[in-house]
Amino acid sequence: MKNILSMSQLTNNEVYDLMETAIDFKAGKESDIGLDKFAINLFFENSTRTKSSFQVAEMKLGMKEIMFDASTSSVTKGESLYDTVKTVESIGASVAVIRHPQDKYYEKLINDNMKIHIINGGDGTGQHPSQSLLDLMTIYEHFGHFEGLKVGIIGDLSHSRVAHSNAEILTRLGADVSFGGLDSWYTDEFKPIGSHMSVDELCQEMDVVMLLRVQHERLSAEENEEFSKEDYFNKYGLDMRRVNMMKSDAMIMHPAPINRGVEIASDVVECNKSYIFQQMQNGVFVRMAMIEAVLQGDNVDNKINKKRQSALR
């Protein structure tokens, strides 16, 4: 596993292996696989959870971080992403975690000349594999399985890489996925996966209710002008009235950042059905598992090379 770029790249067995490794890290497993190695977090979009979580994961594995700030980098001089990544590879970075506004930015980076390991920290409105894996881990810890679970994803579906990643992998693992939110966000790509339902229906029927924020930065000026927080919350937001409709063991999840009073009420954020901060905690362990997985490939390659050298002698 040289790179981790999308959930579609991972087999079901690889997903389970990454989750189990993350659970082991959470239980106290230690690894020195990152000692004497460097990581760089190339974030071209703002981030709190993903970036800081990767930083903590890298430090826990013994890695050193090469600092990067897009606003002061050579990207402002016209340097391509490819040349930026080749530069940090050349100065010794083993892993590059990249968040970029372009969908599938990584396709231009993957070739035989690129030796550094790339982990996708989010591409445009495409994929977010580390968030998807930490969501899966959190659900797996609670229910112990995915087969037959009913999962409702509510919010800005069309602009959400979380929705794209999770809808795909949850379906593949046997869950039944449904959707809620504005009709216009329920685009053709989601229709073969599951039906569009009212928030009240979803709260009554789902085992997992997964909320998404409204991504105003990706909406048109007209859409933002017409948007009413109050109207949205009344129709699609999760308040305690709707929480009380949910099954006793149902989960509330959110990838954050949270917009209180828009998609979720403040008193719901830390209610007894909310797993939002547990998701954040699990993110560190999932990202440790991802980094270990790509670095282990180097160890395998080194062993193969040593065997070849011994044979030549």
C-alpha positions as CSV (number, residue, x, y, z in Angstrom):
1,M,0.0,0.0,0.0
2,K,2.3,2.8,-1.3
3,N,-0.4,5.5,-1.2
4,I,-3.9,6.0,0.2
5,L,-5.9,8.2,-2.1
6,S,-9.5,7.1,-2.0
7,M,-11.9,4.6,-0.4
8,S,-12.5,3.0,-3.8
9,Q,-8.8,2.1,-3.9
10,L,-9.0,0.1,-0.7
11,T,-10.4,-3.5,-0.6
12,N,-12.8,-4.4,2.2
13,N,-10.0,-6.5,3.8
14,E,-7.7,-3.5,3.8
15,V,-10.4,-1.3,5.4
16,Y,-10.8,-3.8,8.2
17,D,-7.0,-4.2,8.6
18,L,-6.6,-0.4,8.9
19,M,-9.5,-0.2,11.5
20,E,-8.1,-3.1,13.5
21,T,-4.6,-1.5,13.5
22,A,-6.2,1.8,14.7
23,I,-8.1,0.0,17.5
24,D,-4.7,-1.6,18.5
25,F,-3.1,1.9,18.6
26,K,-6.0,3.1,20.7
27,A,-5.4,0.2,23.1
28,G,-1.8,1.1,23.6
29,K,0.1,-0.4,20.7
30,E,3.4,1.3,20.0
31,S,5.4,1.6,16.7
32,D,8.7,3.2,15.9
33,I,8.2,2.8,12.2
34,G,8.5,6.6,11.8
35,L,11.8,7.1,13.6
36,D,14.3,9.1,11.5
37,K,11.7,9.8,8.9
38,F,10.1,13.1,7.9
39,A,6.5,14.0,7.0
40,I,5.1,17.1,5.4
41,N,1.5,18.2,5.5
42,L,0.7,20.1,2.3
43,F,-2.6,21.7,3.1
44,F,-3.9,24.1,0.4
45,E,-7.3,24.5,2.2
46,N,-8.0,25.4,5.8
47,S,-8.1,22.6,8.3
48,T,-8.1,22.1,12.1
49,R,-9.0,18.5,12.8
50,T,-7.4,16.7,9.8
51,K,-4.1,18.6,9.8
52,S,-3.6,18.6,13.6
53,S,-4.7,15.0,13.8
54,F,-2.1,13.9,11.2
55,Q,0.6,16.0,13.0
56,V,-0.1,14.2,16.3
57,A,-0.2,10.8,14.5
58,E,3.2,11.5,12.9
59,M,4.7,12.5,16.2
60,K,3.3,9.4,18.0
61,L,5.0,7.3,15.3
62,G,8.3,9.1,15.9
63,M,8.3,11.2,12.7
64,K,9.5,14.8,12.4
65,E,7.3,17.3,10.5
66,I,8.7,19.6,7.8
67,M,6.7,22.7,8.2
68,F,4.7,24.1,5.3
69,D,2.5,27.1,4.8
70,A,0.9,27.4,1.3
71,S,0.7,31.2,1.6
72,T,4.5,31.5,1.9
73,S,5.5,28.6,-0.3
74,S,6.8,28.7,-3.9
75,V,3.2,27.8,-5.0
76,T,2.6,31.6,-4.9
77,K,5.4,32.0,-7.5
78,G,3.7,29.5,-9.9
79,E,5.3,26.3,-8.8
80,S,3.1,23.2,-9.7
81,L,1.9,20.8,-7.1
82,Y,4.0,18.1,-8.8
83,D,7.2,20.1,-8.4
84,T,6.4,21.0,-4.8
85,V,5.9,17.3,-4.0
86,K,9.1,16.3,-5.9
87,T,11.0,19.0,-4.0
88,V,10.0,17.7,-0.5
89,E,10.7,14.2,-1.7
90,S,14.2,15.3,-2.8
91,I,15.0,16.8,0.6
92,G,14.0,13.7,2.4
93,A,10.3,13.5,3.2
94,S,8.9,10.0,3.3
95,V,5.2,10.9,3.6
96,A,3.2,13.8,2.1
97,V,-0.3,14.3,3.4
98,I,-2.1,16.6,0.9
99,R,-5.3,18.5,1.0
100,H,-6.1,20.3,-2.3
101,P,-9.2,22.1,-3.8
102,Q,-8.8,20.2,-7.1
103,D,-10.7,16.9,-7.4
104,K,-8.4,14.0,-7.9
105,Y,-5.3,16.2,-7.8
106,Y,-3.3,13.0,-7.0
107,E,-3.7,11.6,-10.5
108,K,-1.0,13.9,-11.8
109,L,1.4,12.8,-9.0
110,I,1.2,9.0,-9.2
111,N,3.9,7.7,-11.5
112,D,7.2,5.7,-11.4
113,N,9.2,8.9,-10.7
114,M,7.4,9.7,-7.5
115,K,8.9,7.7,-4.6
116,I,7.3,9.6,-1.6
117,H,4.1,8.2,-0.1
118,I,1.0,10.3,-0.6
119,I,-2.0,10.2,1.7
120,N,-5.0,12.2,0.5
121,G,-6.2,14.6,3.2
122,G,-9.1,15.6,1.1
123,D,-9.5,16.5,-2.6
124,G,-12.0,19.1,-3.7
125,T,-15.5,17.6,-3.4
126,G,-14.1,14.2,-4.1
127,Q,-12.7,11.9,-1.4
128,H,-11.6,12.1,2.3
129,P,-10.3,8.6,3.2
130,S,-9.0,9.3,6.6
131,Q,-12.3,10.9,7.7
132,S,-14.1,7.9,6.2
133,L,-11.9,5.4,8.0
134,L,-12.3,7.2,11.4
135,D,-16.1,7.2,10.9
136,L,-16.0,3.5,10.1
137,M,-13.9,2.8,13.2
138,T,-16.3,4.7,15.4
139,I,-19.3,2.8,14.1
140,Y,-17.5,-0.5,14.3
141,E,-16.5,0.1,17.9
142,H,-20.2,0.8,18.8
143,F,-22.0,-1.9,16.7
144,G,-19.2,-4.4,15.9
145,H,-20.5,-4.8,12.3
146,F,-21.8,-2.9,9.3
147,E,-24.1,-5.5,7.7
148,G,-27.7,-4.4,7.8
149,L,-27.0,-1.1,9.6
150,K,-29.2,1.8,8.5
151,V,-27.1,5.0,8.0
152,G,-28.6,8.4,7.2
153,I,-26.4,11.2,5.8
154,I,-28.0,14.6,6.0
155,G,-26.7,17.9,4.6
156,D,-24.7,19.3,1.8
157,L,-24.2,16.0,0.0
158,S,-23.1,17.3,-3.4
159,H,-20.2,19.3,-2.0
160,S,-19.1,16.9,0.6
161,R,-16.1,14.6,0.2
162,V,-17.2,12.9,3.4
163,A,-20.6,12.0,1.8
164,H,-18.9,10.6,-1.3
165,S,-16.4,8.5,0.6
166,N,-18.8,7.2,3.3
167,A,-21.8,6.4,1.0
168,E,-19.5,4.3,-1.2
169,I,-17.7,2.3,1.5
170,L,-20.7,1.9,3.9
171,T,-22.7,0.4,1.0
172,R,-19.8,-1.9,0.1
173,L,-19.6,-3.1,3.7
174,G,-23.3,-4.0,3.8
175,A,-25.0,-1.0,5.3
176,D,-28.1,0.6,3.9
177,V,-27.5,4.3,3.3
178,S,-30.2,6.9,2.9
179,F,-30.0,10.7,2.5
180,G,-31.6,13.9,3.7
181,G,-31.3,17.7,3.1
182,L,-32.1,19.9,0.3
183,D,-33.5,18.1,-2.8
184,S,-31.0,19.9,-5.0
185,W,-28.1,18.3,-3.1
186,Y,-29.4,14.8,-3.7
187,T,-27.8,14.5,-7.1
188,D,-27.8,11.6,-9.6
189,E,-24.7,10.0,-8.1
190,F,-26.5,9.3,-4.8
191,K,-29.8,8.0,-6.2
192,P,-28.5,4.5,-7.0
193,I,-27.2,4.2,-3.4
194,G,-30.2,5.1,-1.4
195,S,-33.4,7.1,-1.1
196,H,-34.0,10.7,0.0
197,M,-36.1,11.0,3.2
198,S,-37.3,13.7,5.6
199,V,-35.1,14.3,8.6
200,D,-37.9,13.1,10.9
201,E,-38.1,9.8,9.0
202,L,-34.3,9.4,9.1
203,C,-34.2,10.0,12.9
204,Q,-36.9,7.4,13.5
205,E,-35.4,4.7,11.3
206,M,-31.6,5.1,11.2
207,D,-29.0,3.4,13.4
208,V,-26.5,6.2,12.5
209,V,-27.4,9.8,11.7
210,M,-24.5,11.5,10.1
211,L,-24.7,15.3,9.7
212,L,-22.8,17.5,7.3
213,R,-22.3,21.2,7.4
214,V,-23.4,23.5,4.7
215,Q,-20.3,24.4,2.7
216,H,-20.9,28.0,2.0
217,E,-17.5,28.4,0.4
218,R,-18.6,26.1,-2.4
219,L,-22.0,27.6,-2.9
220,S,-22.7,30.3,-5.5
221,A,-23.3,33.9,-4.4
222,E,-27.0,33.5,-5.2
223,E,-27.3,30.3,-3.2
224,N,-25.6,32.0,-0.2
225,E,-27.8,35.1,-0.5
226,E,-31.0,33.0,-0.5
227,F,-29.8,30.7,2.4
228,S,-31.6,31.1,5.7
229,K,-30.0,29.5,8.8
230,E,-33.2,29.5,10.7
231,D,-35.2,27.9,7.9
232,Y,-32.5,25.3,7.3
233,F,-32.3,24.4,11.0
234,N,-36.1,24.1,11.3
235,K,-36.4,21.8,8.3
236,Y,-33.1,19.8,8.3
237,G,-31.3,20.5,11.6
238,L,-31.0,18.0,14.5
239,D,-32.5,19.3,17.7
240,M,-33.4,17.4,20.9
241,R,-37.0,16.8,19.7
242,R,-35.5,14.8,16.8
243,V,-32.9,13.1,19.0
244,N,-35.7,11.8,21.2
245,M,-37.2,10.1,18.1
246,M,-34.0,8.1,17.6
247,K,-33.4,4.5,18.6
248,S,-31.9,4.0,22.1
249,D,-28.5,2.9,20.7
250,A,-28.5,5.2,17.7
251,M,-25.4,7.3,17.0
252,I,-25.1,10.9,16.0
253,M,-22.0,11.7,14.0
254,H,-20.5,14.8,12.3
255,P,-17.1,15.3,10.6
256,A,-16.9,18.9,11.8
257,P,-16.4,21.8,11.8
258,I,-19.8,22.1,13.4
259,N,-22.1,25.0,12.7
260,R,-24.3,25.2,15.8
261,G,-27.8,26.3,15.2
262,V,-27.6,25.4,11.5
263,E,-27.3,21.6,11.1
264,I,-27.2,20.8,14.8
265,A,-28.3,22.4,18.0
266,S,-25.8,23.1,20.7
267,D,-27.3,20.8,23.3
268,V,-27.1,17.9,20.8
269,V,-23.4,18.2,20.2
270,E,-22.5,16.5,23.5
271,C,-25.7,14.6,24.2
272,N,-25.6,10.9,25.1
273,K,-26.1,9.8,21.5
274,S,-23.4,12.0,20.1
275,Y,-20.1,10.5,19.1
276,I,-18.6,13.6,17.5
277,F,-15.7,14.0,19.8
278,Q,-15.0,10.3,19.9
279,Q,-14.7,10.6,16.1
280,M,-12.0,13.2,16.5
281,Q,-10.1,11.0,19.1
282,N,-10.3,8.0,16.8
283,G,-8.9,10.2,13.9
284,V,-5.4,10.2,15.5
285,F,-5.3,6.3,15.7
286,V,-6.7,5.9,12.2
287,R,-4.1,8.2,10.7
288,M,-1.4,6.4,12.6
289,A,-2.6,3.2,11.0
290,M,-2.6,4.8,7.5
291,I,0.9,6.2,7.9
292,E,2.2,2.8,9.3
293,A,0.6,1.0,6.3
294,V,2.3,3.1,3.7
295,L,5.7,3.0,5.5
296,Q,5.5,-0.8,5.9
297,G,5.8,-1.0,2.2
298,D,9.3,0.5,2.4
299,N,10.3,-2.2,4.9
300,V,9.1,-4.9,2.5
301,D,10.9,-3.3,-0.4
302,N,14.1,-3.1,1.7
303,K,13.9,-6.8,2.6
304,I,13.4,-7.8,-1.0
305,N,16.4,-5.6,-2.1
306,K,18.6,-7.2,0.6
307,K,17.7,-10.7,-0.5
308,R,18.6,-9.7,-4.1
309,Q,21.9,-8.3,-3.0
310,S,22.7,-11.4,-1.0
311,A,21.9,-13.6,-4.0
312,L,24.2,-11.6,-6.2
313,R,27.1,-12.1,-3.8
